[in-house]
């Protein structure tokens, strides 16, 4: 699996969201530099968990659709 990465613009927006949350909810002001390091830490350690959950959800959805296709194919059998 390749590393989870973001464009410059995406990362800047995520840093802003993180800074706003820390300021509003925890009364903590983090500079941009510190917030970027914190974001990198979260992405490294939590990103794979969310990514894998997304994959499992996608696999379940795909399996549900495949089961429907299989049912449709069985209904076409002659005999």
N, C-alpha and C positions, 0 to 999 in steps of 0.2 A: 504494500500500500504506500502510495506517495504521501508526503506530508500535507497537512491541511494548510492552505495558504489563501491569502486574500490580496486583492489589488490594493494599491496605495489608498485609493478613495474609500474602499470598504473598511480597511483597517482604521483609517482616520475616523470614520463614522462609528465604528465599534468602540474606539477609545473615547469618543465623546459620550456615548451611551454609558460606558463604564464609569467615567468621571462623574456624570450627572447622577447616576445611581448612588455612588459612594458619597457624594456631597449631600444629596437629598435624604437618603435613608440612613446613612451611618455618620453623617456630619464629618466626613473625611475629605479633605481636598488633596487630590493627587495631581501632580504635574503631568504633562503629556508624556515625558520620558518614563516616569514611574508607571503610569497607566499602560504604556505600551509593553513594558516588561511584565506587568501583571496579566495583561491580555495574552501575551505569548505563553505565560505559564498556564493559564486556563486552557488555551488552545492545545498545548502539548499534553496536558494531563486529563482534561475533560473532553476535548474535541473528539478523540477516538470513540469514547463511550456514546456520544450523541450520533456520530457518524454510523457506528455499528447498529445502533437502534434504528436509524433511518433505513439502513440496508435490510434489517429484519422486517420492518414494516413493508418495504417495497417487495421483498420476497413473498410475504404473506399475501399481498394484494395480487401479485403476479400468479401465485399458485391458485388463488380463488378464481381468477379469470381463466387459467388453464383448465381447471376442473369444469368450468362451464363449457369451454370448447370441447373437452372430451365428451361431456354429456351430449352436446349437439352432434358430434361425430357418431356416437353410439346410436343415436336416434335415426341416423341415415342408413343403418345396416339393414340389409334385406334378409328376410328369412323366416 
